[in-house]
Amino acid sequence: MPLDNLSLFLFLPANRLDRLDKAAATSADAVILDLEDAVAADQKAQARSGLLNALDRAAALKPIVLRINGADTDWHAEDVAMASKLPLAAVMLPKAESAAICQQVINGCGKPLVALVETAKGIVNTNEIAHASSRLAFGNLDFAADVGIGQDRLALAHARSILVLASRNAGIAQPVDGVTQQFDDPEVVEDEARHSRAMGFGGKLLIHPRQIDPARRAFLPSADEIAWAQRVLATAGSNAGVLTVDGNMVDAPVVKRAHEILARSR
């Protein structure tokens, strides 16, 4: 499946390959094997070496993304070299801060790149990063820590909007929003995912299988949205110009939105 069409990305520590088949069997769109935050420093080499013979079966079931360690770490070069040998849908670069670093990773591994933007420097350089990547993702927790704010939606709105606009400007798919820390309350997960969608994101990073179903519901159009889109298209038909549906003006951009809603519902 093309990287553009993936919405829900489930994290799995790269040193827990005993859980890989189970993760690949979930309804997540992709599994992110995490060599970065989820693996302690003294276990990274072992986790990396275990990947070579473990991915073929899982990769046949689900697109696999490998989150490598950052370019400023001692493990980065070996992670990139290993990624070049694996059946991966993409590599995820944490703390992506420049187009040059993104291109170096792509050159080194020969895989599509998901640039995880999670610092102030990365946000400032998001436009150039987007042009050097296949897709953007937002590291909301690290970004908040970097700039000294919490997870308040208003405080994070500007950074989120930058990723959305940069993706559109670069002609790549909608970005993937960051994680929700709470995983045992589906209403919280769905609400946060709906906010992601409303901000212009096309997917979300997940930390637990329990988050998959509520996040999926959030990114699918509601019954009311589908019914509205059907009314708009039924009214518009082949007519051009401005029409009225439910007492509201309908013109070309509204019709386009209706088509997008029905396409996503399918």
N, C-alpha and C positions, 0 to 999 in steps of 0.2 A: 504494500500500500504506500502511495507517495506520502512523503513527510507532510505535505500541505494538508492532507486529509485527516491527519491524526489530531484528536482533541484531548484525550485523557491519558496522561503519562503517569504510570505507577512506579514509584521509587522502590528499589530493592538493594540492600547492601551487597556489594560485589563479593564479600566474603561469606555470604549466605546462599551459595549456589544450590544448596539442598532445597531451597524454596523456589527455585527458578521455574520448574515445571508448573508448580501451583500458580505462580504469578502469571505465567504465560497463558494459563487456562482461564484467567479471569476475563471479564468483558472490558477491561481497559484497552485502549487502542495501541499502547506501546508500554514496554517495561524499560525503565532507566536503571541500569546497573551502576551503582554509585561507588566509585573508587575514592571520592573526595571525603566529605564530612562523615559519611557513615562508617568509614574504616580507619581504625587507629593507625598511628604512624608506624608502629612495629609490625603491623599486619598487612601493609600495602603491597609489599613485594609478593607475599604469599597469595594474596587475593588476585593480583595481576596474573601470576603464573597459572592459577586455577581456571582462568577464563578460556584458555586456548582450546581445550577439549570439551568444553561444557555448553557451548552455545548453538551448535548445529541443530539439535532437535528443537530447542526453544525458539530459535530464529525462524524455523519453519512454521511455527504456530503464531508468532507475534513479532512485530518489529522491535528490535532491541537497540536501545540507545546507551552509549557508554559515557557516563560523566567522568571525565578525567580530572586529574589534579591541575591546579592553576599554573599559569606560565611562570610564576615567581617561586615555584616549589622545586624541591630536589627530585620529585617523582614525575614531573611533567614529561620530560623527554622519553622516558621508558614507557609511560602510558601511551603517548602518541605512537611510538613504534609498535606497541602491542595492538593498538586499535587498527593499524594497517593490515593486520593478519586475521582479523575477526569478521564474521558475517553480520555487520552492523547496518542498521538503517541510517544511523547518524552518530556523531560524537557531540557531546555537550561540553562546552568550555565554560567553567565557572569564572566569575569575576572578569568577564570580557570587557576590556577597556579601550581597545583600538582595533582598527581594521587590519593593521599589520600583524598583530598577534593572531587574529582569526585566520588570516591567509597562511601564516606559518603552520598552523595546525592542519588546515586543509591540505597544504602541500606535503605535510609529513605523513598523514594517514590516508589521504585519498578518499575521504568520506564526506558526505554533507555535514554541515556544522550548525548546531543549535547554539547560539550565543546567549549565555545566561548573564543578563545585565543586572548587577547587584551592588554597584557602588556609585557614588556621586560622579566620579570620573567617567564611568561607563555611561551613565545617563547623559552627561554632557556630549559624549561622542557617539550616541546611539545612532544617529543618521549614517555615519560612515560605517559603523559596525553592521547595520542592517544591509548595506550594499555589499558587504563581504561575507554574508551569512546566508544560509538557507531559511533560517527562522530565528526569531528572538523569543526569549523567555525572561520573565521577571523574577528576580530573587528578592522577594519582598522582605524576608526576615533579615538578611544580610544588609540590604539597602537601608532599612530602618536603623539598624545598629550603626552603620557607617555614618549616617547623618544625624543620629541622635534623636530619633522620633519613635513613636509607637506604631501600632498597626491600625491607627485611625484611618478610615477611608478617605477623609478629606485631606489628611496630610500626605497620603500616598497617591492622590488623584493626579497630580501634575506629572509625576514620574510615569505612572501608568499611561497617561495620554501621550507622552513622548514616545513610548514604545509602539503604541497603536499608529500614530502618525508616521513614524519612521518606517514602519513595516509597509504601510500603504505607499509611501513615497518611493520605497525601494522596489515595489512590485512583488513583494513576497507575501506569504500567507499571514493572516492575523496572528499576533503573538500569543504565547502561552502564559497565563497568569501563574503567580506563585502559590505556595502551599497554604492550606488551612490547618492550623495546629490541632484543632479539635477534630477527633475522628469518631467519637461515640455518640454524636448528636446529628442525625441526618438533616434536621431542619437548619442547623447552623451551616453545614457544608453546602446544602442547596442554596441557601440565601447568599453565601459568599460567592458561589459559582454564578448565580444570577447577576450579582454585582459585576463580576468579571465580564460576563457577556454584555451587560449594559454599557460597560466602559469601552467595548470594542475588541475584546479578546476572543480568540477562537478556541481556547482550550485551557486546561488547568493542570498543574502539577499536583499529584496525590501522594500521600505518605502511608495510606492504609487501604486495603481492599474494601473496607466498609464505606469509603468515600466515593466509590465508583458510581453506584446507582443514583445517589442524590445529585452528584455532579452531572451525570448524564441527563437527568431530568431537567436540570437548569439550562443546559445548552440546547435542548430541544424546544421548539416552539410550543407554547401552550395551546390548548383547544380553542381558547378565545382568539389567539393570534392567527391560527389556521383558518378559523371561520371568517375573521376579518379579511384575511388575504383572499379567500375565495370570493367574498362579496365584492372586493375591489376589482378583481380580475373579471368577474362576471359582469360588472357594471361597465368596466372599461372596454372589454371586448376588443374590437379593432378600431375603436374610436380614438382620435387624437384630441389634444386640448384638455381643458379643465372640466372635471366632472365633480359630482358630490356623492359621497357615501357616508351614511350615518351622520349627516349634517356637517361633514368635514370636506374640505377641498381635496380633490385627488388630481394630481398631475403626474407627469412622467417619473419624477423621483419616487413618488409614493407607489406607483405601479411597479417600479423596479424593486422596491422593498417587499412588496407582496410576492413577487416572483421568488425572491431570495428566501422568504419565510417558507414557502411551499417546497422549495428545493431542499432546504435544511430538514424539513419534516420527513422527507423521503430518505 
